[in-house]
């Protein structure tokens, strides 16, 4: 799953003095906005992601197959569950550190199929190699970029800091 960890509130706090708590509050908000944007972007990318080769197979013997599905299309959005289960979480384990994760958060055991779809795998029915989406690898950088933009703007607005 994509992860964003922002540390350094200690150093910033010393520079901004009394503005430290306000800076922390605003940065937490910026991280939440960035994670929400990352969640939405990940869902969008899943919806646009193809599965590589087109295949047709008899799915009658598979209890996990989506009803009425006989081929690789409509791809990764047949049931919508892969997109629906993308979420995010935030935690703050110290006064000056906030962590965020986006993806199939806290559900790895239940969503291993989604992770396999992301990494790529050989399909157990058709034998075809399913091309991975590689979204988890990239979504952390996406969120990090969004957060960094917001954090720099907030820091400049509050304390005229330059990063």
Secondary structure, 3 states (H helix, E strand, C coil): CEEEEECCHHHHHHHHHHHHHHHHHHHHHHHHHHHHHHHHHHHHHHHHCCCCCCCECCCCCCCCCCCCCCECCCHHHCCCHHHHCCEEEEEEEECCEEEEEEECCCCCCCCHHHHHHHHCEECCCCCCEECCCCHHHHHHHHHHHHHHHHHHHHHHHHHCCCC
